[in-house]
Amino acid sequence: MISLSGVGRDYIGRNGVVHAVGDVSFDVAPGEFVALVGPSGCGKSTLLNMIAGFLPPTRGTIRVDGEPVNGKLPDALGYIFQKDTLLPWYTVRKNIGLGLTFRGVPRHEAQARVDDLLKMGNLTGFGDAYPHQLSGGMRRRVALLMSLAVQPRILLLDEPFGALDMHTRAHLHRELSVLWRALGQTIVMVTHDLDEAVLLSDRVIVLSGPPSRVLLQEQIDIPHPRDVFTVRETAEFAAHSRCIWHVLGEQFRAVA
Amino acid sequence: MSVVAPDRDAARVSDRAWQALIIIVVVGAWEGLTRVPWFVANTVFDPFFISQPSRIAVRLYEWMRPGPQSVWPHLWLTLQATMWGLIVGVGSGFLVGLALGRSPRLARIFNPFIVAFNSMPRIAFVPLITMFFGLGMLSKVVTAWFVVFFLVFFNTYKGARSVEREMLDFCRTLGGSPRQILWRVHVPTAAAWTFAALPNAISFALIGVVLAEFVGSTTGMGYLMTTALATLNATDMFAAVTLLSMVGILLVSALTALEKRLLHWSPEFRQ
């Protein structure tokens, strides 16, 4: 369970103090998939960084499982960056096992776990490849598996599929959806892709431009499992998209 | 791959042919023109000044044979000093670069000193180093270290700083301790940058050692060259230069082979 109350974050810009995150409050239930959308500069990624404990909030409190997060990393948390975070000098297998090595998991146990993960990510046969030999979509999957290896209960995704083409992205949507249903993590995903948000999440939270606050929380009641290829054509999908766009588009127009 | 390979082989053969042709033309002109009396009298093509490829080859052959004129003891001492200078210079440059690259505070404190030291003309220190450390091996090693250190330091420093914050945060979420992250992220990243400085470091170390031998030494290739200068013997000088550049080429190609093995994961060496 993640809980934000009155969270804000300022930083010193060229023209004085900038209130990037104004006053944000929301809860995420265990096992829930929440998507954060908003105009650029509204501090979506900053919020994610604060939940992870990379940055302390200027105002308000963030709690993960009841424990306040104040610039310290909560346990059992996975974070996927938009940037590539594979170690290029290790094979796929060693990359996926990195967290297990860090945590001192015995070798044979780690090996078995990495084998499972490779199968789960449809990467069997690529275990001995180096990152530069993989496609962009494969590298994203490896980054996800690196996180999943240490069995996080919470996954924070920062525009995880932003740099991919539409085809690769659709496939990764399906895989993430399947993995999430199988493993049941709590997920908070920042995205600029409204379709992606509606497609995958249980709830879409729309933030305003800076200083940001929550404008809308749209419950997506399309039942799981969703077929990521056909759900886009349904009337519910269109209705949710239209409803969110109504609020979000207004913000896009206001924030030049 | 198999479709591309013959083209690549053909290109390589053609490159080699051109290289051979350039050498033949330059060496041929050198040998030929120094034998034409008019050129000897009116131009720089005078064997007294620039010797002659055939004379240099004969001198090299004499040097290679055992006896009091043998070049091996000198070459060996120069090489030894170069290797020690490289080991100490690369080692210390890497450690200091890594430490300062990881700590912005240390970097801020030491920055003015490093800039000051780096802008000093290093050659001016060679006599001083010779005064401090005497006419033996130690002066040569210290001189080589002095030039190699900064080269390696700056590259390693940049490398350590190039580690992205996202990478470090990601590793922290995977449970990496600062020490584990140092060994698995900082050291390999910095090492790749250090490697990029090594071909220059090798040449600089060699130059540093020969320079130290010029200033004060009774052994080594640099000593052979100052002796040749004292007797106005251009053939000896060119023979020494040829030998030194061959040593440089050998060291750099050994390094390239090592780099291909160690940095095989880098897209630079992609097949």
Interface residues (C-beta under 8 A of the other chain):
Chain A: A52 F54 L73 L77 G78 Y79 F81 K83 T85 L87 P88 W89 Y90 L98 G99 T101 F102 R103 Y130 P131 H132 A143 M146 S147 A149 V150 P152
Chain B: E164 E166 M167 D169 F170 C171 R172 T173 L174 G175 G176 S177 Q180 R184 V185 P188 H264 W265 S266 P267 R270
